[in-house]
Amino acid sequence: MPATVAIVEAQELQDRGIASAGELDRAFVDTNIRSRSNRAYTNVTVRGQSSVDYYEPSVQLYVDGLPQDPSIFSQLLPAGLDSVELLYGPQGTLYGRGAIGGVINVVTRKPDNELRVDTAGALHTQGGDASLLLNTPIIDGVIYGDAALTFRREADQYTLLGSGQEIGGTDDLNGRIRLRYAPDDSPLDVMVSTQRGRVDSTEEQFVMESMFNDRIALPIDSRYRLDTASFGVNASYDLDFATITALTGYQDRKLDRTTLGFQTPEDQTTFSQELRIASDPELGNALDYVVGVYGQRLDFERRTPLIGQVSQQTIDSYAIFGDLAWHATDRLDISPGLRFDYEKAWARADGAVTIAGERSFGGVSPKLGASYALDDEWRVHGLFSTGYKARFTRNVTPENIAFTYDPQNTYNGETGIKYRALDGSLEASLSAYYNVTKDYQLFVGDVYLKYLQNAGEVTAKGINLAVRANPTERLGIAGGLGFNRTTFTRYENSVNPGIDYTGNRVPYAPEFTANLALDYAFDLAEGWGQLIPRAGMTYAGSVFFDETNTIGQKGFFLVDLGLSWKVSEQVVADVFVNNVFDETYAVYGFTEATYGNLYQLGTGRAFGGRVSFKF
């Protein structure tokens, strides 16, 4: 593939204590994932493409081929995880839902004919988590199923001003059931899944600048309950020369949220359908392809009881996409792609603001890439890709001038080189990119009255390096380094045309990111397994939380240490210390008229243990 793709296996994520999608920036370079007030609004930035529109993020999350509601970033990674891959954006010719910033694809192990139980649990000073997965054949060689349950408890992170009460904890419970029909020697494979989750949290606490290091929060009501339900069907049929896949998804999200005493409950349902056909690359044909169609209906309602405001939207989205790989020679691959998008939105608001609108959008996103194998270990690539995004604003406030705004278009150029040793002991990739986004969509306005509008032109440029090495059978090294500069090259504000932030950095886009993980295995006496000390480091460069560049977080390091006792492939015990130096840092901030700068903080130091069993 003539693009940058990073893959991390489940075992590595477990070894590094990465348990949720919101922690994946510890594994992927040039990536920054932070809760934006709460986890339902997690902000994901990849190569400077910041998800400032948390309802339609620039980076999309998929699980087993199905697009997920953005709130899923708040939950634990699914039980039975196989791997997670990041496709740096823009991405739109391989997946049904387009993604300007890229795609995070979570792959799980499908139910199969093996009876097994996987269980794990951790207890630490900042809470704990547990998971249980049961996989079983139902009709031998024909029907299989699995059931999974995950739970996470995060301890209170703050002390309330005045009362001294501890607050800021989270309970996260999620259950999943899957059935799979896949008879031996049959070309048909159908998996049906259903899942429910609930998050109860008081994490949305805010500290004034003078109380930052003491983690003392304002005593103002802030809490939420997030209920999610999903249903999916993943069906495929093997034609020998190609595979036809049908993906059906339904998701229901209910968020009852109060922030600083301001209640804004909202509901959203999403139905999606994708149908695609993909050739089998193992056949060695001169031409490989992926061609598909995608449709989605989204219904959204947001309420603001304090001002009697109700906003409703129905958005229909359709796409046709295709990606080709022409193996011109045994070394040269040329990959054109094309995507057509059409979207129609109906919206209405009643209350303090009463407006209604209906509008259609359409866009074409071409792509052209090429890669060339210099030899059996070195490969270079070049890529031109584009992305498209068009939406109505979900937030309706007295400052809104309209529901609609112009579509956002991104034009990206990338070049890179990859190395993979023949014995697999070393993998490395170096990429450079430059992209321009026209009619950049940005949330603007006062924190209580934010809404979405076009903000002009944004340019992102940078380089990233990723290395994975096993110099010996015992030593493992994985790391990455990213440099990015994302700025407003032309700032526009239709409400306040006198304001000009041209040259300012785009919110939530750090200039430097880095991660490093080391482990070394010591063999113990026969029958006692291995002892594996581990160390991990993450650096997040300075970021700003708004377009004015007046409030932000300086760069900081997080260091994690651990020791694993791998008794066998089935039994592993760990002790660990995360955020060893107890770094206090902000993940979100804004300026409020009464209190000045307010911040939400990341998790402090945690030490504890974890055990996992596989039967």
HUNORUR-V568528 format. One line per field, one symbol per residue. burial: 1 if it has 9 or more other C-alpha atoms within 8 Angstrom, else 0. A space follows every 50 residues. Layout:
# HUNORUR-V568528
burial=???
This chain:
# HUNORUR-V568528
burial=01110001110011000111111111011111111111111111111111 11110011111110111101111111001011111111111111011111 11111111001110011111111111111111111110001111111111 11111111111000011111111111111111100001111111111111 11111111101100111100011111111111111111000111111111 11111111100011111111111111111100000001111111111111 11110001111111111111111111110011111111111111111111 10101110001001111111111100111111111111110111111000 00111011111111111111100011111111111111111110000011 11111111111111111111000111111111111111111110000000 11011111111111111111100100001111111111111111111010 11101111111111111001111111111100110111111100011111 100111111111110
